[in-house]
Amino acid sequence: MIFKKNKYLLNFLVILILASCSTTSKNFNANSKGFLTEDNSKNFEDLYSYQSFSIQDLEKIQKVIDSQTLDQKQQNEAKLLKKNYQKILSKKSYSLALQPDHKYSKKLIELIYKLNLPIKILWSETDQITLPENLLSQKINGFCSSLYEDAIKSINSEISKNSAPLLIIYAKEFSSYIEDFAPANKNFMKIQYDSSNFQEFSAEVLGVKLSEKRFKKIDSLNPNQNLNFSPRPRSDFQQVLILLNPQEYKSMIPALKYHGGNRFQYISFISSLEAIKSAAELIDFEDSWAPISFFMSSRINKDRSASLQGFLEMGALNEWLLLQIFRQAGVRSAKINSITGTVIYKSNVCTKRAVPLIKISTDLFLS
């Protein structure tokens, strides 16, 4: 390939040297953040993430099948896993077209080498990679819906378990999502956050200020009598859904917990994760619920240097790349334990993603 612009050479010379050949059949150790390298520490459950492929993986799957420690459903899943690995490893060559200046090309190359498969990279300045600008809020080609939409489904499933009204606290930029969080049989109140004082705002929306005003009126009737008083938050709702930009989450949840204690179930949208730079920052979210997969929590434990947004984006890119591999290998169905959630792949139909809603705790991320 001949470069027409020097910027391509400057930005991608090293990448092109690496990508000029197909990946080898030997195990390749790539220290991509958030992902396992190919080594003996990979256990059986890790194989469901489809992060890399080797003959040793097939042997490990067969060993588990032969151990007779699985129930019938697990046996069937293990046999499907083995069949998929056999198909993927038996294909002699894969191909993927990339653009030298595409924003995701470098990350995709990291993931390609991590897969340990004979993938031929076809460089083109004209062919378009079918990936959206935003991997989280926009639907990726081959999927039924975006990660944001899948997170909304997960949250709606949780809030529908409670018949009490729902309180939604939102920033202006998230106003278009509000109606998506309102099941037909669910009453909800919505309050836009428009203040920089989180404590005052929380006291107002939870009814603490109103409780204090009522006490002052009662106390004024008999100023000579000392009354014990503890302000009560309102009790007409039990769940609080928070749709704010990432920086506001860190102050809003502690303020709400200060006035409301454990009376409410606090639920965060996936946007709450996008500014988190390390697992330690999740302490501010403790005891609230968020759309995070258990597989993602284990990756954060292993690598605390990468941002959660970086984990999610790499997870979304890896899912897209696996779809290309599955199609070329002739895989008919697969369940992938991914960073974004559980991905259900079936050939000839759009791919579904189930995003779990889990409770944030220091034990989960800082063990």
N, C-alpha and C positions, 0 to 999 in steps of 0.2 A: 504494500500500500504506500502511495506517495502522499506526503503531507503538503497541503496547499497553504497552510497558515502556521507560522512559527509557534503560536500559542499552544497548538496541539502537541508539538514536539516538546515544549517546555513542561507542560502539565502531565503528559502521559508517556514520556519516553521509557521510564522504568517499567511502567505497567505493560507497555507493548512488548518489551523484551521478555517479560515473564509470560505474557499471553501468546507469544508467537507460536508456541507449541501447545499441544493438548496436555492436560494434566497426566501425570504418570499413573501406572497401576500400583505403585508402592504407596505405603502410608505417608501422608504429607501432613506435617505438623504446622498449622497456621494459628498463630496466637491472636485470633480475632476476638475483640472484647465481647464478653457475654456468651461465648460459645465454647463448648468442650473441644479440646484437641484430641486427636486420635491416639489413645493410649489404653493401657490395661485397666484404668480406673473406671471405664465406662461400664455401667451395670445394665441389666436387662431392660429396666424401665427407660433408660436413656435412649434405647434403640427406637422407641416410639416417637422420638423427636426427629428422626431422619436427618441427623446433623452430618454424618459421614458414613461411608460404606466400605466394608472390607470383608474378606473371606472369614476372618475371625468373628465377625458379627453373625454370620450364618451359623457358625459352629456354636456360638453362645445361645442363639435362639433354639437350635435343635437340642442342646443340652437341657434347656429349661422345659421344652416339650417332653423330652424323655423322662424327666424327673417325676412326672405325674403329681406335681404339687399344685397344679392349676385346676380350677373348676372347669365345667364344660364351656362356659362363655369365654373364659380366659384362654382355654385351649384353642378355640376357634380364632380368637384374635391373634394368638401367637402364630398359628399356622398361616393366617393371612399376612402377617408381618414377614414371615419367612418367604412366602411366595413373592411378595413385593420386592424384598431384598434380592431374591434370585433374579427376577426380571431386570431390576436396575443394574445389577452387577454383570449380567450376561450380555447386555448391549455393548457393542464394541466401540461405538462413538456417539457422542451427543454434539449438538451445535447450538450456539446462541449468538444472535446478532446484537452488537453493542455499538454505541456511538462514542467516539473518543472524548467529546466534550459534554456528554450527558451528566447531569448532577449525581446520578446514582451508579455510574459505571464503575468507579473505583471500589465502592462498597460491594457491588456485585462480584467483582473479581476476587475480593477477599473471600466471599462466600463460596464462589466456584472452586477455589483451591481447597477450601475446607472440606468440600464434599468428597474429595478423593476419587473423582470419576474422570474418564477420558472425554472432557468437554472441549470442543473446538470453538474458540471465540472468533466470530466473523466481524471484523471491524468495517463500519460503514458510516459515512458522513450524512447519508440521506435516509436510511431506514430508521424509523422511529421506535423507540422502546415504548411499549404500551403500559406505561406507569404514570399515575397522576402526579401533579406537583406536590400535593400533600398526601402522604401515605396513610395518615390517621383519619382525616375527616372526609376524604374522597374514596370512592369505590375503586378497588384495584381490579383490573381486567381478569375475569375468571371467577370472581367472588360474587355472591348474591347481594352483598351489601358492604358498606364501609365499616371500619372498626368502630367509629363513633356510633353508627346505627346499631351495631351488634351490642355495644355497651349499653345503649338505651334500652334494648330488649331485655338485657340482663337486669337492669335497674327496675324496669317496669314489672318484671316477674317478682321481684322482691317487695316492691311497694304495694302490689296487689294482694299480698298476703295479709295486710292490715286494713281493716274496714274504716279506720279513723281517717279524718281529713289529712291532707299532706300540705306541709308548708314548703314553698319553693323560694329560695333566696337566689337571686340571679343578677348578673351584670348585664348591661345593655347589649353587649356583643353576643350574648347567648339567648336573647329574647325569642329568637326564631325557633329555638328548641323546646320551649316550654310546653306547647301543645302536644309534643311527642311524648311527654312524661305524664300525660293525663289519661289514664284508662277511662272508658265510658262510664263506669260505675264508681269513679273515684272523685270525691270533692277535694278541691285543692285551693290554697291561698297562695298568691304570689306577691312577693315584695322585692322591689329593685333596690340593690345596694347602691347608695349614692353619697356615702359619707366616708371620711377617712378615719373616723373614730370607731373602731370595731366594738369596743366595750359599750359605748352608748347605743350604738345600733342594735347590738345583741340584746341589751336590756329592754329596748323598746319593742322589738319584734317578738320577744318571748314573754312580754307582758309584765316584766319585773317592775318597770317604771310605773305602770298603772297600779300595781299592787302597793307600791310605796305611796302613791298619791292617796289611795283609799285609807291607808293607815294614818297618814297625816290628818285627814279629815276626822277620823275616829278619835285620834289623840287630842285634837283641838277641842273636842266636846268636853273633855275633862283633863285639863292640863296638869292638875295636881296628882294624877294617878300615873304610875309608871307601868307601861305595858310592854310585855315581851313581843318582839316582832321579827319574823323571818319572811322576807319577800318570796312569794310563790310564782313560779313561771306558769303560763297558761297551760291548760290541760285538754283543750279541744282538738289537739293533734298530737301524734306520737312520733312522726317521722319528719325529718328536715332534709330536703334535697338541696344541695348547694351547687350552683352553676356560676362560678367565678373564674377570673383569670388565675393562673397558677400562683402568683405572688400573694394574692388576696386570700387564698385558701389557708396559708400558713398562719395568718392572724385571725381569720374568721372562726375556724373550728375551736381553737382554745378559748376565744371570747364566748362562743355559744356554750361551751362546756362549763365555763366559769359561772354563768348565770343559770344554765339548765341542768347541770350535772349529768347524771345518767338517765334522766327522765325521757330522753329522746334518742331515736336511732338516727345518727347523722350519716348521710349518704353523699359521697362525692362523685362527680362526673369524672370521666377519664382525663379531661383537661387538667385536673388537679395534679397529675403526675408529670406533666410535660416540662416543668421547670425544676424538678427534683434532680439534684446533681449527685447525691449519694444516699445510701440507705439510712444514714444517720438522720437525715432531714425528715424522714418519715415519722420520727418521734412526735412531731406536731400533729400528726394525723391519727395518733393512737386511739383505739376504740371506735373509730369511724369506719365506714364500709366503702370500698372502692373496687372498680372492675380491674382486678389484677389476677393473672393466672398463677397457680402454685409453681409452675415451671419457671415463670419469670422471677418469683421470689427466691428460688434456689440459685438462679443465675446472679441475682443481686448479691446474694451471700458470697458467691465465689469471686465476683469482681465488683468492688464497691467504688471503683474510680469512674465508671461511665454513668451518664445521666439516664434517667428512666425513659426520657423521650428517645435517646439513642438506642436503648434496648428495644423499645417498641418499633422503631423504624427498621432496625436490622431484622427484627422478627418478621415484620411485614414483607420486607424484601426477600427474606429466606423462604417465606410461604409462596411468593410469586415464582421464585426460582424452582422450588420443588414441583409446582404445577407444570412447569415446562419439562422437567425431568420425567415426571409421571406420564405425561402425554407421549413423550418420545419412547419411553420404555414399555408402554402398553399396560400400565397399571390401571386396573379397573376401579378399585376402591381402596381407601386408606384413612386411618384415623391418626392425626398428627398431634402430638403434645407440643404445642408451640408456645412461644413467649406471649403471644397475644391471647391465647386461649386454646380450646380444642378445635382443630380444623378437620372437617369431614369432607373428604374428597371423593367424588364419584365421576367417572368419565361421562362426557356428553351432557352434563348438567352443571349449573353454577355451584361453586364450592361454598359450604356453610361454615360459620365460625361461632362457637359458643364461648362467650366471655364470662367466667365465673365472677361472682361478687364475694369478696372475702373481707374479713375484719382485720384491720391493721393492728399489729402488735409488735412490740420490740422483740419478742421471742421469734417472730416469723422472719424478721429481716436482720437481726443483730445477734443471732445465736453463734 
